[in-house]
Amino acid sequence: MKTEQGIKIQLNQTFPLTIKRLGINGEGVGYFKKQVVFVPGALPGEEVVVEATKINPKFAEAKIKKIRIKSPHRVQPLCPVYDQCGGCQLQHLHYDQQLKEKRDIILQSLERHTKLAIDKLDIRETIGMEDPWGYRNKSSFQVGQKDGKVLAGLYGLNSHQLIDIDQCAVQHSQTNEATSKVKQILEELRIPIYNEKSRKGIIRTIVTRVGVQTGELQIVLITSQNEIPKMEIIIEEIQKRLPNVKSVVQNINGQKTSLIFGEETVPLAGEEFIQETLGDLQFELSARTFFQLNPVQTIKLYNEVKKAAALTGNEKVVDAYCGVGTIGLWLANQAAEIRGMDVIPESIEDAKKNAKRHGFTNTKYVPGKAEEILPKWVKKGWKPDVVVVDPPRTGLDGQLLQTILQVKPEKLIYVSCNPSTLAKDIQTLSSKYEVKYIQPVDMFPQTAHVECCALIKLIK
Ligand SMILES: C[S@@+](CC[C@H](N)C(=O)[O-])C[C@H]1O[C@@H](n2cnc3c(N)ncnc32)[C@H](O)[C@@H]1O
């Protein structure tokens, strides 16, 4: 195949490669006669022999055939299904080096998507975890069936084969235990499992969430239809085998979709939510609401937001993409006013409750899109001094960026889970804003995900 540079790489061709860096998805990146080659599982500094598995117009993908020179940072992955499951991408890299590579991924993104002088930017060392395992407070495992056995796990890397995961190394032990026991119950009671192809069967996904500080557990059964056969027995067995369960909920998703949750949620037993504590704050979490997956690191991340905001008590602050209001409430006793918005109405209800239970009277939460709500507030004469944004991976909407450029708040604190969109948004803002520093915080050890808190200030 002829590429832009006129380089030919054939499918299945075998060739040697030096790995130069890690790509944004954790793959090794090398250059074969100037053509970019992505190699999952390869590490910077390694000399490998690879076989081309996919040819794209601008790059090739390849798999490792042989490692000729190993990285000194290569380690044995802990998880027995690491090679098959797509959940983690960096278990084979020593944790200290993972932290360095994550910082490097931010640098690469800024280099690619901005015109900034990268060497002059203050990109700080990644804040890591003391124990980078068992940190995830929530699991969403697809359910399947093979030879009468119920499976629950994730779809394999580049395949649609369900990998049965019993003890996920990055999941909190209570979520592992809960998934495994619910799976057992479904198997024993022969509850029909949903089949994606035939679109028959009922149980699609088991979602578990634990309040790491409170020990409270929520189980969500995602089903293709309203009726669940033997529902009372299922609930009884869940409560018997998992005494920490505070909430059992059903969510109905009859659509042919990759989205996990459907619109309708039905309480089955106990409360509709569980409680979780972060620092001095308590939160009620309902099934569909977003809550950071790594509570230990969330405290460090939110403290970074607090440090960057450096509030004096007089500022009007926007908590855009607020979820259940966590970041705003972290700042509320140092601000004149906090206003937050989120597209999930349940999150806004939870945010209001969370503000009320802590006695905050300087908060306001509105359901809807950040890009639509902020312009409305501004139109009514309300101008923020500090805007905190914590968008999904897609980054900030163009309309929100334009509003920020027009309204010119002094400070923008950008919490990002995607360095590419962060870099693109920084470039869009660069006519009026400058990056003071970027602080990476490792929210997802063993994976290639990179989270950071950027302090971006209005240029005077
Ligand atoms: C990364 S989460 C951050 C939540 C929260 N700041 C936290 O730390 O828990 C992103 C949130 O943005 C919300 N969201 C997605 N698109 C949105 C939009 N256009 N406007 C407002 N909220 C949005 C999602 O529902 C989700 O709660």
The ligand as an SDF file (V2000), in Angstrom:
LIG
                    3D

 27 29  0  0  0  0  0  0  0  0999 V2000
  -15.9860   13.7750   33.6430 C   0  0  0  0  0  0  0  0  0  0  0  0
  -17.5990   13.9180   34.3120 S   0  0  0  0  0  0  0  0  0  0  0  0
  -17.2970   15.0750   35.5930 C   0  0  0  0  0  0  0  0  0  0  0  0
  -18.2750   15.0970   36.7450 C   0  0  0  0  0  0  0  0  0  0  0  0
  -17.8480   15.8420   37.9880 C   0  0  0  0  0  0  0  0  0  0  0  0
  -17.1910   17.0900   37.7140 N   0  0  0  0  0  0  0  0  0  0  0  0
  -17.0180   14.9830   38.9130 C   0  0  0  0  0  0  0  0  0  0  0  0
  -15.8580   15.2790   39.1640 O   0  0  0  0  0  0  0  0  0  0  0  0
  -17.5670   13.9880   39.4190 O   0  0  0  0  0  0  0  0  0  0  0  0
  -18.4170   14.7550   33.0530 C   0  0  0  0  0  0  0  0  0  0  0  0
  -19.8440   15.1260   33.3360 C   0  0  0  0  0  0  0  0  0  0  0  0
  -20.2970   15.9290   32.2640 O   0  0  0  0  0  0  0  0  0  0  0  0
  -21.6660   15.6760   32.0200 C   0  0  0  0  0  0  0  0  0  0  0  0
  -21.9130   16.2060   30.6710 N   0  0  0  0  0  0  0  0  0  0  0  0
  -21.6640   15.6530   29.4630 C   0  0  0  0  0  0  0  0  0  0  0  0
  -21.9160   16.5270   28.4780 N   0  0  0  0  0  0  0  0  0  0  0  0
  -22.3230   17.6850   29.0630 C   0  0  0  0  0  0  0  0  0  0  0  0
  -22.6980   18.9710   28.5710 C   0  0  0  0  0  0  0  0  0  0  0  0
  -22.7070   19.2420   27.2640 N   0  0  0  0  0  0  0  0  0  0  0  0
  -23.0470   19.9070   29.4720 N   0  0  0  0  0  0  0  0  0  0  0  0
  -23.0520   19.6500   30.7950 C   0  0  0  0  0  0  0  0  0  0  0  0
  -22.7070   18.4420   31.3170 N   0  0  0  0  0  0  0  0  0  0  0  0
  -22.3370   17.4830   30.4670 C   0  0  0  0  0  0  0  0  0  0  0  0
  -21.8060   14.1880   32.2700 C   0  0  0  0  0  0  0  0  0  0  0  0
  -23.1220   13.8550   32.6030 O   0  0  0  0  0  0  0  0  0  0  0  0
  -20.8290   13.9760   33.4550 C   0  0  0  0  0  0  0  0  0  0  0  0
  -21.4930   14.0810   34.6900 O   0  0  0  0  0  0  0  0  0  0  0  0
  1  2  1  0
  2  3  1  0
  2 10  1  0
  3  4  1  0
  4  5  1  0
  5  6  1  0
  5  7  1  0
  7  8  2  0
  7  9  1  0
 10 11  1  0
 11 12  1  0
 11 26  1  0
 12 13  1  0
 13 14  1  0
 13 24  1  0
 14 15  1  0
 14 23  1  0
 15 16  2  0
 16 17  1  0
 17 18  1  0
 17 23  2  0
 18 19  1  0
 18 20  2  0
 20 21  1  0
 21 22  2  0
 22 23  1  0
 24 25  1  0
 24 26  1  0
 26 27  1  0
M  CHG  2   2   1   9  -1
M  END
$$$$
